[in-house]
Amino acid sequence: MREIIIRNIDNAPNGKEFFAGISGNFKDFGQPLCELIDNPISNFRAHGIRGRVEIVLEEQGDHVDVMVRDNGTGIENMDAALTIAARSCAESTLNEHGMGLKHALASINAGEDQHWSIQTRTAEDVANDRYQRAEGPYDIHMPVSMIPGSGEVAGGTGTVVRVRCPMHKFLTLKPASKKEEPTFAQMVAYLRETLRYTYANLLRDKAFTICFTAVDKSGASDGGELAGALEPNWRDGQMTELPPVETDLGGGPVTICCRYGSIRRSKENAFYYRANMASSGAEIRINGRAIQHGLYNEIWGKALHPSQNRFLAQIDILSDQAEALPDTKSAKNGLREDDEKVAALFSWIRANIPEPVKEEGREQMLVRLLAEKKSAEPGVLRVSTEKNLYQCLNLKIKSDLFVSSTEGITLYEAKAGGSKAEDLYQLRMYHDGCVADDMEVREAVLIAQRHPDTVKALLAELNRQKDKKGRPYHFALTTWDEEGIVLPPDAA
């Protein structure tokens, strides 16, 4: 019988490769920066400190130097803090994965040189007139220096993290809808919005302050305390706030705070509370910190309809016990779909928040107001938004508005914003559908907020043509202002 030989494999990771391997789980630069902010917030919470986080961004051409400094109690266990997935130094539920600091540094700068450093100073360090410093590149058993003085830690205890962000990663803050190259100031504005949103509940409760300074490559500086929480603009009388509810999602008691309703469309924000499909639906926070937003299909099992874009539900789950809270992804930018507590949370939402109804959109509202006006005009026989056209072909195409009067038929194609050339061809289809159904059209009108010169030129060309019965087309342009149609303020 042959002997079984057992040996221990050598699987100690290469530090640089391991560090690079944990990067790439964030959508944009704002998310790993929030990981660097989570750590001091966790420290403040654990020690009952109303602390201060200072963020400094310095534009340097091909990169941005980032500094995050706090006045917390310092990092007590640097060994654990620099160990991937170690939770022995966790101070609150914000340290759920033991990944935040390393994950953020690796995702911002995991290049060959790894330009990052950590300085920290505890009460023991203050007593010994020293501070601790670790710097890239990351490695297993990497050195930590004990250096006389306070370093960049201002005064007493605290931590300073510095990391170099390549410009292409910094530019990930840019909204996908923005095609032009943004300025540094615009990028900073996007980041401010992200921070005001992510920590909205904590900023509202004044749990801590964030001071934010941005220095562009010319040396011009813009700084100060971050503006308050980013809040949705609820439509009048259309927000419901539930009393805090104590429940158990499967891991222990939690308190759920919830409010929901219909919001106004924000034109100032780049990302949040814009009443569009990306920012509508359910927003989940854990102990005030935003985790995921735009949830709808995951909860109600159907896609969000554009007429439901104003709907928003804000859910904040509170607990000091990590095991009681829904599991999050390691980057804290989403919930774990395989967690039973997440399924229980979604069930709670379905049970306590009514499924959003389809609301009348801006264009529908404008057409309704126009229909009401036309109905009141003398000689009008019929006004309909449901009149089928091309019935001879059983196509059942409906114009936006069909008005029959003693003077004849008027058709409308409506656009809430500016018109486009293809809108005239849509209107022409309505006209041709009426003709095919043996209805003579007096006029076909394209109504919008404004009409560019290209549409006016095409209109003139179409009006030189004739329909299939040999009659000249009569297309016209008008605007909502010219028709005296104004949306109520709450529809904005």
TARASUL-V579435 format. One line per field, one symbol per residue. burial: I if it has 16 or more other C-alpha atoms within 10 Angstrom, else O. Layout:
BEGIN
burial=???
END
This chain:
BEGIN
burial=OOOOOOOOOOOOOOOIOIIIOIIIIIOIIIIIIIIIIIIIIIIIIOOOIOIIIIIIIIIIOOOIIIIIIIIIIIIOOIOIIIIIIIOOOIIIIIIIIIIIIIIIIIIIIIIOOIIIIIIIIIOOIIOOOIIIIIIIIIIOOOOOOIOOIIIIIOOIIIIIIIIIIIOOIIIOIIOOOOOOOOOIOOIIOIIIIIIIIIIIIIIOOOIIIIIIIIIIOOOOOOOOOIOIIIOIOIIOOOIOOOOOOOOIIIOOIIIIIIIIIIIIIIOOOIIIIIIIIOIIIIIIIIIIIIIIIIIIOOIIOOOIOOIIIIIIIIIIIIIOOIOIIIIIOIIIIOIIOOOOIIIOIIOOIOOOOOOIOOIOIIIIIIIIIIIOOIIOOOOIOOIIIOIIIIOOOOOOIIIIIIIIIOOOIIIIIIIIOOIIIOIIOOIIIIIIIIIIOOOIIIIIIIIIOIIOOOIOOOIOOIOOOOOOOOOOIIIIIOIIOOOOIOOOOOOO
END
